[in-house]
Amino acid sequence: MERKSYDVIVCGGGTSGTAAAVAAARGGAKTLLIERNGALGGQMNVSGPPGFSYANLFNGYDEQVIAGFAEEMHSRLLKEGHAYKHDLNLYRTHSGYTFSYVDPDWWGLEIFEVMTENKVDLLLHTLVVDVQKNGDAVNGVIVENANGRLVIEAKVVIDCTGEGDIAVRAGCDYELLPREECEPQTVCFTMGGVDWDKMIDYIHENPDQILYSGPDEGQCGDYPKRSLEEHYEIMRNITNIMDYGDLRGFYKIMDEALKNGDWHEYSGVGFFLMPREGGEIQAHMQHSSQVPNCWSCDAWDLTRAEVECRHQIIIALKFFRKYMPGFENAYLVRTGVELRLREGRRIMCDYKITGKDVVEGRRFDDCIGKNQFAAGAVHVANNQTIEVRSGEALGKPPKGGTNDIPYRCMVPLKVENMLVAGKHVSTDRAAYMRFLMQTVVTGQAAGVAAGLCVKHGVSPREIEQETYVKEMQEILRQQGAILDGVH
């Protein structure tokens, strides 16, 4: 077999993998990013975008708590007219649920420019099928592509596959829920040609039909929760559809469609928004197809879900045109290329973040970033879309602030020279960090840590030592990451 060698290999070119590769390269490491598709971006533009691209960058105190590589890409696209400003309008203020939307397809183009500028080597259309080890230490990966089989050696390997595929092959411990308890997987789609004036008129007349997403009691900093009537009055005064951020609910419309057999039983009704060139706004549906009982690590399950999701999308497209105000002449613009996988393995590492850590707003000496997303709520394949699992810690950090993300949640137990980043970092189910902005935070930190491993000739586990942690944190701050100074 042909053999090549790098300092750092990143497996998976999604939102965590791209952030990791850039950070490692900026640290002076000779870096290779391997991706099974021909496109980079993962849940941003291949299986997505999710509604959260970007969202939740601000907490309930309206402080920006996630920046770094996420902010860098948002600012870059905003400058070129391919993003929408951070929107802390009156409707969203103090909610901790804000939107900083980007055009996902332009993100997918610009990320290649960023890779070139930072001298990250790419190997696309390539599947990592195994690792090479010496005892407990990973020292390379085995890949297959059109050329055949190839061994690529590395000092550090970062698993950013989203499902922990490479970490499992390396022998890492993991947790995986039974199929029937996993969140449903989904395929997204986008519609253009919407008459937004009609939709805004409907909202003004029916604010109670939209799911409440304003400030919640105890989760909006030191500000009081507004009354429902105050909230509705704010909704009635909005004239720019983007200021709503997302719109979910439409309860009476959904009930009528269900009665007529024009909607399916696997999700509620709603959509996010997508800014496009020339000021066009499109409707993006992330929850309109959902398939339960599907393991992200079982190709038979995934195939079944791909088929069923597209069947549900056909139902949804017909529904939106028939029932939703302003969608009478709307048309399909794009569908996700593949499933967006909401839940799968979580790799067990030197620290396991818990739902309790989130709701208590816990701080860590080895903090590599912030999280302000709530613990405990999950997607379900029914018309409620989201519910709370009994017995799990639930809620946001205190007053809608933040909890720290510790470096140790990325260092796998029992295996050396490996890091994990993205949605399979070490958490319990309640604290699961699958959202796009969280994956960018851990990806960037893993890349910085890998660069330090190469620089100092140490392993990722040795980076847990105080001296290296402080150096890693200083580099992250220099790259714009937010580690402190916020609630």
SULRASUL-V845775 format. One record per backbone hydrogen bond with DSSP energy under -0.5 kcal/mol. CO is the residue of the C=O (numbers start at 0). NH is the residue of the N-H. If there is no record, write none. Layout:
# SULRASUL-V845775
CO&NH ; CO&NH
This chain:
# SULRASUL-V845775
1&150 ; 3&152 ; 5&154 ; 6&154 ; 6&155 ; 7&31 ; 8&10 ; 8&157 ; 9&11 ; 9&33 ; 10&159 ; 12&40 ; 13&17 ; 14&18 ; 15&19 ; 16&20 ; 17&21 ; 18&22 ; 19&23 ; 20&24 ; 21&25 ; 22&26 ; 23&28 ; 24&27 ; 28&30 ; 29&6 ; 29&7 ; 30&120 ; 31&9 ; 31&33 ; 32&122 ; 33&11 ; 34&125 ; 36&124 ; 40&43 ; 41&44 ; 41&45 ; 41&46 ; 41&47 ; 42&49 ; 45&336 ; 45&337 ; 50&52 ; 51&54 ; 52&101 ; 53&52 ; 53&99 ; 56&64 ; 56&65 ; 58&61 ; 58&95 ; 62&58 ; 66&69 ; 66&70 ; 67&71 ; 68&72 ; 69&73 ; 70&74 ; 71&75 ; 72&76 ; 73&77 ; 74&78 ; 75&79 ; 76&81 ; 77&80 ; 81&102 ; 85&87 ; 86&98 ; 88&91 ; 88&92 ; 91&94 ; 97&55 ; 98&86 ; 100&83 ; 101&103 ; 102&106 ; 103&107 ; 104&108 ; 105&109 ; 106&110 ; 108&111 ; 108&112 ; 109&113 ; 110&114 ; 111&115 ; 112&116 ; 113&117 ; 114&119 ; 115&118 ; 118&120 ; 120&32 ; 122&34 ; 126&128 ; 126&143 ; 129&141 ; 131&138 ; 131&139 ; 133&136 ; 135&137 ; 135&415 ; 136&133 ; 138&153 ; 139&131 ; 140&151 ; 141&128 ; 141&129 ; 142&149 ; 143&126 ; 144&147 ; 147&144 ; 148&1 ; 149&142 ; 150&3 ; 151&140 ; 152&5 ; 155&8 ; 156&158 ; 156&418 ; 157&10 ; 157&159 ; 158&420 ; 163&167 ; 164&168 ; 165&169 ; 166&171 ; 167&170 ; 172&347 ; 174&345 ; 177&180 ; 177&181 ; 178&181 ; 178&292 ; 184&290 ; 185&339 ; 187&335 ; 188&284 ; 189&332 ; 189&333 ; 190&282 ; 191&330 ; 193&195 ; 194&198 ; 195&199 ; 196&200 ; 197&201 ; 198&202 ; 199&203 ; 200&204 ; 201&205 ; 205&208 ; 206&209 ; 208&249 ; 208&250 ; 215&218 ; 217&398 ; 219&222 ; 226&230 ; 227&231 ; 228&232 ; 229&233 ; 230&234 ; 231&235 ; 232&236 ; 233&236 ; 234&237 ; 238&240 ; 239&242 ; 240&243 ; 240&244 ; 241&244 ; 243&245 ; 244&272 ; 246&270 ; 247&210 ; 248&268 ; 249&253 ; 250&254 ; 251&255 ; 252&256 ; 253&257 ; 254&258 ; 255&259 ; 256&261 ; 256&262 ; 257&260 ; 268&248 ; 270&246 ; 271&283 ; 273&281 ; 275&278 ; 276&279 ; 279&275 ; 281&273 ; 282&190 ; 282&284 ; 283&271 ; 283&285 ; 284&188 ; 290&184 ; 294&297 ; 297&301 ; 298&302 ; 299&303 ; 300&304 ; 301&305 ; 302&306 ; 303&307 ; 304&308 ; 305&309 ; 306&310 ; 307&311 ; 308&312 ; 309&313 ; 310&314 ; 311&315 ; 312&316 ; 313&317 ; 314&318 ; 315&319 ; 316&320 ; 317&321 ; 318&322 ; 318&323 ; 319&323 ; 323&326 ; 325&194 ; 326&329 ; 330&191 ; 333&189 ; 338&340 ; 339&185 ; 339&341 ; 345&174 ; 347&412 ; 350&352 ; 352&427 ; 353&357 ; 354&358 ; 355&359 ; 356&360 ; 356&361 ; 357&360 ; 361&403 ; 363&366 ; 365&406 ; 368&404 ; 370&402 ; 374&394 ; 375&388 ; 377&386 ; 379&381 ; 381&384 ; 383&385 ; 384&379 ; 386&377 ; 388&391 ; 394&374 ; 396&399 ; 397&400 ; 398&220 ; 399&59 ; 402&370 ; 403&405 ; 404&367 ; 404&368 ; 405&408 ; 406&409 ; 407&349 ; 407&350 ; 407&410 ; 408&425 ; 409&411 ; 409&419 ; 410&349 ; 415&137 ; 416&156 ; 418&158 ; 421&424 ; 423&346 ; 424&426 ; 425&352 ; 428&431 ; 429&375 ; 431&433 ; 434&437 ; 434&438 ; 435&439 ; 436&440 ; 437&441 ; 438&442 ; 439&443 ; 440&444 ; 441&445 ; 442&446 ; 443&447 ; 444&448 ; 445&449 ; 446&450 ; 447&451 ; 448&452 ; 449&453 ; 450&454 ; 451&455 ; 452&456 ; 452&457 ; 458&462 ; 460&463 ; 461&464 ; 464&468 ; 465&469 ; 466&470 ; 467&471 ; 468&472 ; 469&473 ; 470&474 ; 471&475 ; 472&476 ; 473&477 ; 474&478 ; 475&480 ; 476&479 ; 479&67 ; 480&482 ; 486&401
